């Protein structure tokens, strides 16, 4: 159980390159060896640097194999627990239910603003927003153990001193990106994949649209590793090209909202580099270059107040969480990312739903909102993309506490 965070002097060391991972060879028979992809985290497909989860034996969730330990990796971590705003719920989704993970719920001692799991399923990083935590903003790290149990790194000391609204990890697992809450900057840290330690790498300026106010909402990295996308509320959205080898990101494009009341609050990128931006105007779909330069294809109507969006690894379905009317809009993805509403959409969601995530098998969608009995909901995904409830759990009820979900890959 993590102690209440305390302020410490954190020093940023020089930028260094971390060694690239290579996928393990799995012995399929006495005479045949095959090099496999790395788990269901599709962003590593075709990459020599794809990291493999250690201590995992399931060939379904981690084809790279590994040693002893858990036989499956299918966990979800949900902030804004009904137990306490500083507690994070943990679930094992392997059986298609919200089964409690080992040692869950976890007392963090602070209210997380964002959570992210590394591609190798070895570490979870949790960020704090200074507005929620007595003027202190930090990033903490946790190792993920058997049954999904969390153990805090660095003896409970924060790894980074920074107020963060959103976290994202590059597909190769080498870089952590932090969208700063206060100073409108994007911070990048290299990840020591052996210890989870973070080393400062670079700061990038975030400008935002001149006809809106920057509200740092979400950062996401394209599964290809080609570019980074920032959703900035009425400040619009920005893209940066990314060199995964060096970690260097380069500003590419600013997408400005049509007016000061139109916001972009969530971003997702599919395996084909199509970009999906959710916000006041609905769901906008863009084709992109490998540098992350977008071209608008079409905007689709969703429910009211779209604040979250996810796309599955096969790039066949995209789901949008609609905060204002507590629904989830579902679309099938066709040729050139043309969308068709799934029959039955929109689906009933937790109250004021603001966070969505797929499980590691892509068979389930988990959503989180604000309700003392049904604030967290797990859905099975049907063959047509339709959602069917598979169980609910309690969440917090105060909308001043951010919703955040991180799942293993």
N, C-alpha and C positions, 0 to 999 in steps of 0.2 A: 504494500500500500504506500503510495507516494506521499511524502510530507508536504505541508503547505509550502509553496515556493518562497524562497527568500532571495532578495536582491544580491547579486554578486558581480564582481568586476570580471567582465569577459573580454578577452583580447582577440582580435582578428589576426590570424597569422597569414603568411604569404600564400598566394594562390598556387596550388599544385595540381598536377594531374594524378588522378587515381588510376590504378591498373585496371585494364578492361577484364571483365569476366569472360570466360568461354564456357559453352554448354558442355555438360558431361555426356560421355558415351554410355548408353544403356545396353547391358548385356541381355539380348532377347533370346538367345539360344547359345549353345556351347560353341557354335561356329559362326554366328552372325552378330555383328555390331551395327547399330544404326544411330546416326546423329539426329536427335529429335529437337523439336521446338521447345520453348521454355514455358510450360504451364499454359493456362488459358489467358495469360497476359499478352494479348495479340500484338502489342506494340513491339515485341521483340522478334516477331517473325522475320526470318531471313537475316538476322543480325548475328555476327560472330560474337558480339559482346553481350548477348542475352544472358542475364544472370539466372542461376538455378537456385532454388530454395534448398537449403541444407536441412537435414533432419526430417525429410519428407519422403514417404515411400509410395504414395498414391500415384499411379501412372495416369489417373484421370485428371487430377488437379495439378500434377507436377511431373510431366513426362521426362524431365531431366533426371528424375530419380533422386537418390540420396541415401543417407544412412538411416539409423533407427529414429524413433520418435513417433509423432502423430501419423496415422495412416491416411489422414485427409486434411486438407487446408481449405476450409470454407467458413471463415469467421467474419462477423460484422461487429463494428464498434460504433456505438451511437451516443453522441453527446446530448446534454439536456435531459438527464435521467429524472424519472419521477421521484427517485430516492432523494436526490439533492442536485442542485445545479452544478456542483463541482464533482459529480460522480458520472462515470461513463459506463453504459451498459455494454456487455459483451455477449454475443450469441454465436452458437454453432449452428450453421444452416445446412449441414450435411444431410440431415434427414428430412429437409423440407419443412422444418418447424423452427420457431424461435427458441431453441434449446439454450439454456444458460451455458456460457463458456466457462472454462475452469477459472475459479476464483473470482468470477464476475458477481456483482458489479464492482468497478474499480474506483476507489476514491483518489481523485487527482489533487484535490486541494485548491483547484481553480476551475473557472468555467471556460472550457475550450471554445475557441472561435473557429477552428478548423482541425481536421484529422487527415492523415494520409499514411498508407501502408506502402513500403518499398516493393518493387516488382518481385524480389526474391522471397517475400513474406517473412523477412527476418526482423524488420523494425517498423514501429509505428511512431510517427512524429505528431505532436500535438502543439498547437499554437494558442497563445492567449492574446486578447485585445486589452490594451490598457484601460479602455473605458469600462470594461467589466471587472477588472481585477486591481482596483485601488491604485490606478496609475502606473501599473507595471505590466509590461509586455514581454513575453518570453517564448522560446521554443524548447520543448522537452522531448526527450527520446525514450522509447521503451522497446525492449526486446520482446519478441513474440515466441512463447514457449509451447509446450505440449498442451493441447486442448484450448489453445488461444490465450493462455495466461500471459499477463503483461508484467514485466519487471523493469523498473525505471533505471535508466542509464546514469552514469556520472554521479553516483551516490546521491541522486536527487537534485543535483544542481542543474540549472538550465543550461542548454547547449548554446543558445543564442539569446542575446538581450535585444529584443525587437518586438514591437506591437504589430501583430499580423492578422489580416482578415482571411487569407486563403493560402493554402500550401499545395504544391504539386511536385512530383518527382519525375525526372526524365525516364524514358522507357528503358535505358540501360542501367538505371539505378545509381548513377554516379553523381547526380546533381539535384539538390533541393532548391526550389524556388519559393520565395516568400513575398506575397503581395502586402506591402506595408500599409498599415491603417492610417498612420498619422502624417507621414511625409510624402505620400504619393510617389513611392519608389518601388522598384522591383529588386529584391536582394537575392543573390545566388550563392549557394554554399556547396562545396564538394563533400561527398559522403564517403567516409571510411567504411567500406562494406564489411570489414572484419569486426569493427567495434561500434559502428553507428555514429561515431564522432563527426562533427561538422567543422569545416574550415572555410572561412570567408573567401569568396572568389571575386565577386563583382557586384556593383550597384548600377542600375539602369533607371533613368528618369522616366516618369509617367506623366504625360502632359494632359491628355483628355481633350474632349471637344470644348470649344470656346463658348458654345451656346448651352452648356450644361454644367453640372457640378459633379466632380469626380466622387463616386462612391465605390471604393474598392470592393468588388463583390466576389469575383472568382478568377482563379488562374488555372489554365489547363495546358498540358503539353500534348501535341499531336502524337498518336500512337507510332507514327513513322519516325518520330524524333526530329522532324524537319523544322518545326516551328512551335512557338508559344503564343497563347492567346490570353488577353486580359479582358474581363468584363468589368466595366467601370460605371454601371448605373447610367445616370443621365450624362455622364462623361463619355459615353459611347463604348467602343472596344478598340483595342490595339493588338497588332500582331508583331512578333519578333522572329526572325529566322534564327535557327539554332544549329551550332556546330557541336554535336555531342562529344566529339573527341576532345576539343579544347574547352567546351562549355560556354563559348562566347555566343551571346545573343545580340542580334542587330535589329534595330527598329525598322519596320517595313511599312505599316499602314495604320492610319487612324480612321475608324468608321464612326462618323458623327450621327447622332440621332436626328430625326427630322425636326424636332423642336425640344425645348428645355424640359418638357414634361414626359418625354419618351425615354425610357431607360432600357439598358441591356444588362441583365442580371446573371446570366449563366451562359456557359459555352461548352460545347462538346465537339470532338473531331472523330470521324470514323476512320476505318482502315484504309480508305481510298482518298484521304485528305480532304473530304468534304467537311465544311464547317457549319455547325448549327448554333445559332445565337437565339436565346430565349429572353423575352422581356415584354414591355408594355405593348408592343406592336404585334406580338405573337411569336412564331418561330420562323426565323429567316435562315435560308439555306444558301450557302456559298460554295462555289468551286474555288480551289486555291492552287497556287503554284507551290513547288517544293520549298520556296522561300517564305511561304505564308501570305502571299499577296492574294486577297480574296476578290471574287467577282460574284455579285448577287445573282442568284438563280430565281428564287421565288420566296415570298413570305406567306405563311399559312396561319390561319386562325386557330387559336387554342382556347382554353378556358381563360378566365380572368386572372390577371396577375401572375404570369409565368415567371417563376423564379429559380427553376432548376431544370436541367436537361441531361439525359444520358443516352448513349447509343451503344448497342451490343457489339461484340467483337466481330461478328459476321457481317456487320453493317446491313442488317435486314430490318431492324426496328429501332425507332427512336421514341423516347417517352419524355413528356414535359410535365413538371409539377406546377399546378396552378394555385398559387397561394390564396388568392382572394375568394375563389369559389370551392376550394378544397377538393379538387379533382385532378386526375392524371389524364392527359391527352396522349393517345397512342397512334403512331403512324408506321405503316410498312414503307420500306425504302425500295424504290424501283430504279430503273436505268437512269443514270445521270442524277441520282439523288432526288428524283421526283417522289413526292410523298402521297400516300393514300391513307385516309383515316381508317383505323382498325374498327371492325364492327363492334359496337358496344361502347366505343369511346365517345366522350370522356368517362373514366371510371371513378367511382367514389374513392377518395383518399383520406388520410388523417386530417383533422382540422388544421387549416392554415399550413398545408404541406409545404415544406421548404427544402427538403433534401431527399435525393433519390440515389440508389446505387444498385448495381447488379451483384449477385453472388459470383463465386469463382467459376461456377459451371454454366453461367448464363441461363439457368433454368428458372431463376427466381429474381424478383425485384423487391427491394426493401425501401420503404418510404417512412419519413418521420415528419411529424407536425407537433401539435400541442393539444394533448388531451390526457387527463388523469387515468384513463382506462384503456384507450385505443389510439394513443398518439404515435405508436410505432406499428407498422403493418407489413407483413410479408405476403407477396403475391406469387402464385405460379404463373408462368408465361405459357400460354397455349400455342398450338401449332400455327395459329393465325395471328399471334401477338396479343390476344386478349388476356386480360388480367383476372385472376380468381383469387380471392383472399385465402391465405393459408394460415392465418393466425394474427393476433394483435397483442400488443403489450403497452404498458403505461409509459408516458413521457411527462416532461414538465409542462406547465401550463402558461408560464410567463413568456410572451413573445419578445421580451427584451433579451432573452438568452438565445444565442444562435443555435440552430439545428446543424448538426454535422454528422456525416456517416463516412466511415472508411471500411472497405472490405478487402479481404485477401484476394489474390489473383490466381 
